[in-house]
Structure formats: structure tokens, C-alpha cells
């Protein structure tokens, strides 16, 4: 049985040895695909040898073979690096001596790869090798020293703090920062004490690095040190938060009542991070008396709790003299507000308040908003109407039409915008009717803009165009002009024929309005139609100029890198021009063609 196991082990070693050695020619191949496949084959062999179900000794065997290769005279990039990277993955005690040698390799990348391989090598021998390397007085670069320190930190090497503490006195920034960070990571008494002692000797950036490392240890003794008078507010706040999060919850009341803004900030941060209901209650109770900058932090913490019982604490801040506090409070109420928060948010009426009302998904909110939209102060009505639209209340569109027909300018305008925001194709016809009815009122412009907004995204633009054209029959000149503007601003190709027809109308007022509307066309799909009409000799010079300036404006809006596609069109437009002024404007655009 013993002989059989020994034979199996020898065969496995031979197979592994042959597998890696035989791949070296492929690793150095000039064919990138062959080289890549060889790297994958090495990876597969190492994975198989280190698998939990692999035969005993197979990992050690392939690692020893890779060590032999690494100590040979092979190309660095093609052979040494991929093999070393695999040794980093599966290497153990058998690999340490080779890795130590490679830390003196002439190639700096190989030296660093060897150090990283030792950092993750699970053997005690690897740890001893790193400690020995760091203790060595052999001349080395600061980067190498820092790398050795980081390697011990990455290993969480117990007892290494005393050795690393000596690097705290280094004048080299790289070494110093490495020592500070690793001592914080190891969090051993010797290292923490060394950091505290060093802190008294440092200032500026170096002291900041020490403070950060000490805070990362999460030690009460460190937090207590940072609470001393004269310490920066930021540190004192962090220390207060740390003590509370570490279990000293009773400290929250005293710190909040102290009037010390730094300690108050610490309590708020502890509430936000720990979500402890006792600490959160302390923050909520103190909210009215906090300075604005701490009120902002406190509101965010209360919002993070997700507890609606704090809505009553936050609502009074909607009346704060600080607009930023108002905005943060409004946003918080979208998450933790109640139906009782509606009146306060409506009274604020800001953009943030309206958005919050739109997101406050609770029973009773809609009922209050509908009541406020129907009567009362105009500003409150406007806020309530917009909030209901933000909540997607399509069923209230008929009611919004009634509000849009009112004499109150603000309410009518808000209602018209609400209809446009949640309306669809079926809403356009009644919007046109109301626009005609209210043609002399400011709301007619809001309705016009709303009609255009819906038309530009409609799946049936032609149907809406036909409907608008039909609505022109019997309408006043003013309403016809509004409809023509809607057609022109819609940008729909279907709107071009009726606009051209209106441009040829015998009704002088309608004809002038149509020319002006078509001249304001903004889409490229109208250029040919505009040129065809402008090239008609029956069109007056004045109308011709309006149309050609419109064409020139469209071409001028095109990016210079796209203009080459329109070179022929611009040249045709220049030929159509009757005046030199329009020709010059188009020529200036043509000159930009790349």
C-alpha cells in the first residue's frame, strides 16, 4: 500500500512537472493566441493541483516545479511573471525560499510580485521571511520598505506592531504612511500606544493620517483622547459618535444638551449609523434648538430611520429661515411624512415640497390635496394641483379643465400644465376648445404649449394635425393663429401641408400668421417645403425673406461635423435666395462644412 501511494505521488509530480515545463515554449511563442492559451493551461494545472480533492502532495509538487522555473534564466514577461502569479495563488512553505530570492530580482515588478506572494502565503515561514526582510539593515528604497510593512499588515501578522512602530519616525512620507495605516489595521496595544505617542510629535497632514488610523481601531481609549479640549471639532464629533456606537448610549443626552456643536454632530452621526431608537429620539427632541448645519444632518438621520413618528419633529423646519433646511426637511417628509404633513408642505409650496407631496404615498394624502386644490389660498391651490398631477391622478383631468377655465391666472396656468403633464392624445381636443374659449387669457399660451408637448410625443401625429385643422373652421383670427403656432411647433411632417395651404390663403391675416409660423419651423424635415414655397414667384419678397431666414436658422443649428451631409441642400438654398443678405448668411454656414 505504501509503495502504491509513493508511486502515485511520483507519477503526479512527474505529470505536473511535465505539464509546466512543456508549456514554456508556448509561453514564449510569438503567436499571442498560443501564448495566451499556454498561460491558461498553467492556470488550469495549478487549479487542479490545489483543488480540495487533488491527490496528496500534488500542490507541493507543482509549486516546487514552478520554483525551479522561477530560479532559471527565462524571459520575465513571458515566463517568470505568469508562473510567479500562479505561485502567489497556491504557494506554501515550499515556495518561500524562492520568493525571498525573487525579492532581490533585477526587475522591480518581479520584486513586488514576490513580496505580494509572500504577503498571501499562508505559511509561518513566509511571515518569518517578511519580518526578517524588514529587520534587515540592507539598503533598500522607501517603496520597498513600505511594501514589506503593507505585506505584514495584509497578513494581519500578530506581534508585528512593535517592529513596524519603528518606522513611525521615518521622514519619508511613503514609509511613514504605510506604518501608520498598518498599525491601525493590526490594532494591537503596542501599535496603538505608539500611534498615540507619535501623534503628539506630528502636525498637519502626518497628524491627520495618525488620527485616521487611530479612529479605525474603534477603541474607547482613543475616543476619550480625542474628546479633550483643543482637539479639532471633526475629531471630537467622531469620538462622540464612536463612544455611543460602542455602547455608551447614555452619553447621547448629555452630549446633545451640552450645546457643543461638535458633540451634537457626533450624536447625530451615531444615530444615523447605528439607528438606535433611543439615540434617534434624542436627536428628534433636540432638533428645534440645533444650529442649521446640524439640523441638516439631523433631518437626514431621522429620514434614514424610516420612522414616521418623527414627521412631527421635522415639519416645523419647513418654516425655517434657511432655504436649504426647508428643502432637506421637505425631501425627508417624502419618506417619513404622514397625511398630517400635507398642509405644512402645501403651505411651503416650493419645488421640493411639491415633489415630496408627489412621492408621499399614504392613505389620506390625496383627499387633503383635492380639498386644498378646490378652495382656499391661490398659492396653496397651485401647489395642491401640481402635487396631484405629480401623483399621476389622471382621473382628475376633467377637474383640472375646470380649474384651467377659472379667472385666477396662477391656478389656471398650473391646471393647464398639469393637464399637459398627465394628458394624452384624447386630451388635446378639449385643450384646443379651451384655448379657443380663453384665447384672450394668459392661460391660452399654457394650453398651446401643452398641446405641442403632447403632439411631439404622440403616436398619431397625423390624426392630431387633422383635428387641429378642423378646429380652425369658424375660429377667430387669434385662435387660428394659435392653432397654426401649435402646428408649426409640433415639428410633425404631417403639419406641413396645412401650413403651406394657409400660407397661400386669400385671408391676409391668416396668410401672414401662417408664413410667420412656418418661418419659425425648427426641424430639418421642413426645409424642402420651406424652400419650395420661398421659390414660388407669387410669394412676396417679405414672405420670401421670412422663409429663407427660417431655412438659414435651421442649417445654422446643425453641428459643423454633420454639415457635410447637407452641403447640396445649402447650395440649393443659396440659389433660391432673392437677396444677397440671406445668401451671405447661408454661405457663412456652408463655409463651416468639414
VENTASUL-V531013 format. One record per residue. N is the residue number from 0. RES is the residue in three letters. NEAR is the number of other C-alpha atoms within 10 Angstrom. Layout:
BEGIN
n->(N & N)
res->(RES & RES)
near->(NEAR & NEAR)
END
This chain:
BEGIN
n->(0 & 1 & 2 & 3 & 4 & 5 & 6 & 7 & 8 & 9 & 10 & 11 & 12 & 13 & 14 & 15 & 16 & 17 & 18 & 19 & 20 & 21 & 22 & 23 & 24 & 25 & 26 & 27 & 28 & 29 & 30 & 31 & 32 & 33 & 34 & 35 & 36 & 37 & 38 & 39 & 40 & 41 & 42 & 43 & 44 & 45 & 46 & 47 & 48 & 49 & 50 & 51 & 52 & 53 & 54 & 55 & 56 & 57 & 58 & 59 & 60 & 61 & 62 & 63 & 64 & 65 & 66 & 67 & 68 & 69 & 70 & 71 & 72 & 73 & 74 & 75 & 76 & 77 & 78 & 79 & 80 & 81 & 82 & 83 & 84 & 85 & 86 & 87 & 88 & 89 & 90 & 91 & 92 & 93 & 94 & 95 & 96 & 97 & 98 & 99 & 100 & 101 & 102 & 103 & 104 & 105 & 106 & 107 & 108 & 109 & 110 & 111 & 112 & 113 & 114 & 115 & 116 & 117 & 118 & 119 & 120 & 121 & 122 & 123 & 124 & 125 & 126 & 127 & 128 & 129 & 130 & 131 & 132 & 133 & 134 & 135 & 136 & 137 & 138 & 139 & 140 & 141 & 142 & 143 & 144 & 145 & 146 & 147 & 148 & 149 & 150 & 151 & 152 & 153 & 154 & 155 & 156 & 157 & 158 & 159 & 160 & 161 & 162 & 163 & 164 & 165 & 166 & 167 & 168 & 169 & 170 & 171 & 172 & 173 & 174 & 175 & 176 & 177 & 178 & 179 & 180 & 181 & 182 & 183 & 184 & 185 & 186 & 187 & 188 & 189 & 190 & 191 & 192 & 193 & 194 & 195 & 196 & 197 & 198 & 199 & 200 & 201 & 202 & 203 & 204 & 205 & 206 & 207 & 208 & 209 & 210 & 211 & 212 & 213 & 214 & 215 & 216 & 217 & 218 & 219 & 220 & 221 & 222 & 223 & 224 & 225 & 226 & 227 & 228 & 229 & 230 & 231 & 232 & 233 & 234 & 235 & 236 & 237 & 238 & 239 & 240 & 241 & 242 & 243 & 244 & 245 & 246 & 247 & 248 & 249 & 250 & 251 & 252 & 253 & 254 & 255 & 256 & 257 & 258 & 259 & 260 & 261 & 262 & 263 & 264 & 265 & 266 & 267 & 268 & 269 & 270 & 271 & 272 & 273 & 274 & 275 & 276 & 277 & 278 & 279 & 280 & 281 & 282 & 283 & 284 & 285 & 286 & 287 & 288 & 289 & 290 & 291 & 292 & 293 & 294 & 295 & 296 & 297 & 298 & 299 & 300 & 301 & 302 & 303 & 304 & 305 & 306 & 307 & 308 & 309 & 310 & 311 & 312 & 313 & 314 & 315 & 316 & 317 & 318 & 319 & 320 & 321 & 322 & 323 & 324 & 325 & 326 & 327 & 328 & 329 & 330 & 331 & 332 & 333 & 334 & 335 & 336 & 337 & 338 & 339 & 340 & 341 & 342 & 343 & 344 & 345 & 346 & 347 & 348 & 349 & 350 & 351 & 352 & 353 & 354 & 355 & 356 & 357 & 358 & 359 & 360 & 361 & 362 & 363 & 364 & 365 & 366 & 367 & 368 & 369 & 370 & 371 & 372 & 373 & 374 & 375 & 376 & 377 & 378 & 379 & 380 & 381 & 382 & 383 & 384 & 385 & 386 & 387 & 388 & 389 & 390 & 391 & 392 & 393 & 394 & 395 & 396 & 397 & 398 & 399 & 400 & 401 & 402 & 403 & 404 & 405 & 406 & 407 & 408 & 409 & 410 & 411 & 412 & 413 & 414 & 415 & 416 & 417 & 418 & 419 & 420 & 421 & 422 & 423 & 424 & 425 & 426 & 427 & 428 & 429 & 430 & 431 & 432 & 433 & 434 & 435 & 436 & 437 & 438 & 439 & 440 & 441 & 442 & 443 & 444 & 445 & 446 & 447 & 448 & 449 & 450 & 451 & 452 & 453 & 454 & 455 & 456 & 457 & 458 & 459 & 460 & 461 & 462 & 463 & 464 & 465 & 466 & 467 & 468 & 469 & 470 & 471 & 472 & 473 & 474 & 475 & 476 & 477 & 478 & 479 & 480 & 481 & 482 & 483 & 484 & 485 & 486 & 487 & 488 & 489 & 490 & 491 & 492 & 493 & 494 & 495 & 496 & 497 & 498 & 499 & 500 & 501 & 502 & 503 & 504 & 505 & 506 & 507 & 508 & 509 & 510 & 511 & 512 & 513 & 514 & 515 & 516 & 517 & 518 & 519 & 520 & 521 & 522 & 523 & 524 & 525 & 526 & 527 & 528 & 529 & 530 & 531 & 532 & 533 & 534 & 535 & 536 & 537 & 538 & 539 & 540 & 541 & 542 & 543 & 544 & 545 & 546 & 547 & 548 & 549 & 550 & 551 & 552 & 553 & 554 & 555 & 556 & 557 & 558 & 559 & 560 & 561 & 562 & 563 & 564 & 565 & 566 & 567 & 568 & 569 & 570 & 571 & 572 & 573 & 574 & 575 & 576 & 577 & 578 & 579 & 580 & 581 & 582 & 583 & 584 & 585 & 586 & 587 & 588 & 589 & 590 & 591 & 592 & 593)
res->(UNK & UNK & UNK & UNK & UNK & UNK & UNK & UNK & UNK & UNK & UNK & UNK & UNK & UNK & UNK & UNK & UNK & UNK & UNK & UNK & UNK & UNK & UNK & UNK & UNK & UNK & UNK & UNK & UNK & UNK & UNK & UNK & UNK & UNK & UNK & UNK & UNK & UNK & UNK & UNK & UNK & UNK & UNK & UNK & UNK & UNK & UNK & UNK & UNK & UNK & UNK & UNK & UNK & UNK & UNK & UNK & UNK & UNK & UNK & UNK & UNK & UNK & UNK & UNK & UNK & UNK & UNK & UNK & UNK & UNK & UNK & UNK & UNK & UNK & UNK & UNK & UNK & UNK & UNK & UNK & UNK & UNK & UNK & UNK & UNK & UNK & UNK & UNK & UNK & UNK & UNK & UNK & UNK & UNK & UNK & UNK & UNK & UNK & UNK & UNK & UNK & UNK & UNK & UNK & UNK & UNK & UNK & UNK & UNK & UNK & UNK & UNK & UNK & UNK & UNK & UNK & UNK & UNK & UNK & UNK & UNK & UNK & UNK & UNK & UNK & UNK & UNK & UNK & UNK & UNK & UNK & UNK & UNK & UNK & UNK & UNK & UNK & UNK & UNK & UNK & UNK & UNK & UNK & UNK & UNK & UNK & UNK & UNK & UNK & UNK & UNK & UNK & UNK & UNK & UNK & UNK & UNK & UNK & UNK & UNK & UNK & UNK & UNK & UNK & UNK & UNK & UNK & UNK & UNK & UNK & UNK & UNK & UNK & UNK & UNK & UNK & UNK & UNK & UNK & UNK & UNK & UNK & UNK & UNK & UNK & UNK & UNK & UNK & UNK & UNK & UNK & UNK & UNK & UNK & UNK & UNK & UNK & UNK & UNK & UNK & UNK & UNK & UNK & UNK & UNK & UNK & UNK & UNK & UNK & UNK & UNK & UNK & UNK & UNK & UNK & UNK & UNK & UNK & UNK & UNK & UNK & UNK & UNK & UNK & UNK & UNK & UNK & UNK & UNK & UNK & UNK & UNK & UNK & UNK & UNK & UNK & UNK & UNK & UNK & UNK & UNK & UNK & UNK & UNK & UNK & UNK & UNK & UNK & UNK & UNK & UNK & UNK & UNK & UNK & UNK & UNK & UNK & UNK & UNK & UNK & UNK & UNK & UNK & UNK & UNK & UNK & UNK & UNK & UNK & UNK & UNK & UNK & UNK & UNK & UNK & UNK & UNK & UNK & UNK & UNK & UNK & UNK & UNK & UNK & UNK & UNK & UNK & UNK & UNK & UNK & UNK & UNK & UNK & UNK & UNK & UNK & UNK & UNK & UNK & UNK & UNK & UNK & UNK & UNK & UNK & UNK & UNK & UNK & UNK & UNK & UNK & UNK & UNK & UNK & UNK & UNK & UNK & UNK & UNK & UNK & UNK & UNK & UNK & UNK & UNK & UNK & UNK & UNK & UNK & UNK & UNK & UNK & UNK & UNK & UNK & UNK & UNK & UNK & UNK & UNK & UNK & UNK & UNK & UNK & UNK & UNK & UNK & UNK & UNK & UNK & UNK & UNK & UNK & UNK & UNK & UNK & UNK & UNK & UNK & UNK & UNK & UNK & UNK & UNK & UNK & UNK & UNK & UNK & UNK & UNK & UNK & UNK & UNK & UNK & UNK & UNK & UNK & UNK & UNK & UNK & UNK & UNK & UNK & UNK & UNK & UNK & UNK & UNK & UNK & UNK & UNK & UNK & UNK & UNK & UNK & UNK & UNK & UNK & UNK & UNK & UNK & UNK & UNK & UNK & UNK & UNK & UNK & UNK & UNK & UNK & UNK & UNK & UNK & UNK & UNK & UNK & UNK & UNK & UNK & UNK & UNK & UNK & UNK & UNK & UNK & UNK & UNK & UNK & UNK & UNK & UNK & UNK & UNK & UNK & UNK & UNK & UNK & UNK & UNK & UNK & UNK & UNK & UNK & UNK & UNK & UNK & UNK & UNK & UNK & UNK & UNK & UNK & UNK & UNK & UNK & UNK & UNK & UNK & UNK & UNK & UNK & UNK & UNK & UNK & UNK & UNK & UNK & UNK & UNK & UNK & UNK & UNK & UNK & UNK & UNK & UNK & UNK & UNK & UNK & UNK & UNK & UNK & UNK & UNK & UNK & UNK & UNK & UNK & UNK & UNK & UNK & UNK & UNK & UNK & UNK & UNK & UNK & UNK & UNK & UNK & UNK & UNK & UNK & UNK & UNK & UNK & UNK & UNK & UNK & UNK & UNK & UNK & UNK & UNK & UNK & UNK & UNK & UNK & UNK & UNK & UNK & UNK & UNK & UNK & UNK & UNK & UNK & UNK & UNK & UNK & UNK & UNK & UNK & UNK & UNK & UNK & UNK & UNK & UNK & UNK & UNK & UNK & UNK & UNK & UNK & UNK & UNK & UNK & UNK & UNK & UNK & UNK & UNK & UNK & UNK & UNK & UNK & UNK & UNK & UNK & UNK & UNK & UNK & UNK & UNK & UNK & UNK & UNK & UNK & UNK & UNK & UNK & UNK & UNK & UNK & UNK & UNK & UNK & UNK & UNK & UNK & UNK & UNK & UNK & UNK & UNK & UNK & UNK & UNK & UNK & UNK & UNK & UNK & UNK)
near->(6 & 7 & 8 & 9 & 12 & 11 & 12 & 16 & 17 & 15 & 13 & 21 & 22 & 15 & 16 & 25 & 18 & 13 & 16 & 21 & 16 & 12 & 18 & 20 & 14 & 20 & 25 & 17 & 15 & 10 & 10 & 12 & 11 & 15 & 20 & 14 & 14 & 22 & 22 & 13 & 16 & 22 & 19 & 13 & 18 & 24 & 16 & 16 & 24 & 21 & 12 & 9 & 8 & 13 & 15 & 15 & 16 & 24 & 24 & 19 & 21 & 27 & 29 & 21 & 19 & 26 & 22 & 14 & 18 & 22 & 13 & 10 & 9 & 13 & 13 & 15 & 13 & 18 & 21 & 20 & 17 & 18 & 25 & 23 & 17 & 20 & 25 & 22 & 16 & 21 & 28 & 22 & 15 & 17 & 25 & 24 & 13 & 16 & 28 & 19 & 13 & 21 & 21 & 13 & 14 & 9 & 11 & 13 & 14 & 21 & 19 & 19 & 18 & 25 & 25 & 20 & 26 & 31 & 26 & 19 & 22 & 15 & 16 & 12 & 17 & 26 & 22 & 14 & 18 & 20 & 19 & 11 & 16 & 20 & 12 & 10 & 8 & 8 & 8 & 10 & 10 & 15 & 15 & 20 & 21 & 22 & 20 & 25 & 27 & 23 & 22 & 26 & 23 & 15 & 16 & 17 & 16 & 13 & 14 & 20 & 26 & 15 & 15 & 28 & 22 & 13 & 19 & 21 & 12 & 14 & 9 & 13 & 14 & 15 & 24 & 23 & 19 & 23 & 31 & 28 & 20 & 24 & 34 & 24 & 19 & 22 & 21 & 17 & 13 & 17 & 26 & 24 & 16 & 19 & 22 & 15 & 11 & 17 & 18 & 9 & 10 & 13 & 11 & 7 & 9 & 16 & 17 & 14 & 18 & 26 & 19 & 14 & 22 & 27 & 18 & 15 & 17 & 17 & 16 & 18 & 12 & 20 & 22 & 14 & 14 & 23 & 19 & 12 & 9 & 8 & 11 & 12 & 18 & 13 & 22 & 26 & 25 & 21 & 28 & 29 & 28 & 23 & 24 & 22 & 20 & 14 & 10 & 13 & 17 & 12 & 16 & 26 & 17 & 13 & 19 & 24 & 15 & 12 & 13 & 13 & 19 & 23 & 27 & 28 & 27 & 27 & 33 & 31 & 25 & 27 & 28 & 23 & 14 & 17 & 18 & 15 & 12 & 13 & 24 & 23 & 16 & 18 & 31 & 21 & 12 & 16 & 23 & 15 & 11 & 18 & 12 & 17 & 13 & 19 & 24 & 19 & 19 & 27 & 28 & 18 & 23 & 30 & 24 & 16 & 21 & 16 & 14 & 15 & 15 & 22 & 25 & 16 & 18 & 26 & 22 & 15 & 24 & 24 & 15 & 15 & 10 & 12 & 13 & 14 & 21 & 24 & 20 & 21 & 32 & 30 & 23 & 23 & 29 & 23 & 20 & 21 & 30 & 20 & 18 & 14 & 21 & 25 & 17 & 16 & 28 & 22 & 17 & 20 & 23 & 17 & 14 & 18 & 28 & 26 & 20 & 25 & 31 & 20 & 17 & 23 & 16 & 10 & 10 & 12 & 19 & 21 & 12 & 15 & 23 & 17 & 12 & 21 & 26 & 17 & 10 & 10 & 11 & 16 & 16 & 21 & 26 & 25 & 27 & 31 & 28 & 26 & 28 & 24 & 25 & 18 & 17 & 15 & 15 & 17 & 10 & 16 & 19 & 13 & 16 & 24 & 19 & 13 & 24 & 29 & 21 & 15 & 13 & 12 & 16 & 18 & 26 & 25 & 21 & 23 & 30 & 30 & 23 & 27 & 28 & 24 & 17 & 18 & 20 & 16 & 16 & 10 & 18 & 23 & 15 & 12 & 23 & 25 & 16 & 20 & 26 & 23 & 14 & 19 & 19 & 12 & 15 & 15 & 27 & 25 & 17 & 21 & 30 & 24 & 19 & 23 & 30 & 22 & 18 & 23 & 25 & 14 & 13 & 16 & 11 & 11 & 20 & 15 & 13 & 23 & 22 & 13 & 14 & 22 & 16 & 11 & 17 & 18 & 9 & 9 & 15 & 12 & 14 & 15 & 22 & 23 & 21 & 23 & 26 & 26 & 22 & 24 & 29 & 25 & 23 & 25 & 20 & 20 & 17 & 16 & 24 & 20 & 11 & 17 & 23 & 18 & 11 & 20 & 23 & 18 & 14 & 9 & 11 & 12 & 13 & 19 & 20 & 17 & 21 & 27 & 23 & 20 & 24 & 28 & 22 & 19 & 24 & 19 & 17 & 14 & 14 & 21 & 21 & 14 & 18 & 23 & 20 & 13 & 19 & 24 & 18 & 11 & 9 & 10 & 14 & 10 & 13 & 9 & 18 & 25 & 19 & 19 & 28 & 28 & 20 & 23 & 29 & 22 & 18 & 18 & 24 & 17 & 13 & 13 & 11 & 15 & 10 & 11 & 21 & 15 & 11 & 14 & 17 & 12 & 17 & 22 & 14 & 13 & 25 & 21 & 11 & 18 & 21 & 15 & 13 & 10 & 12 & 20 & 20 & 14 & 16 & 23 & 16 & 13 & 19 & 22 & 11 & 13 & 15 & 11)
END
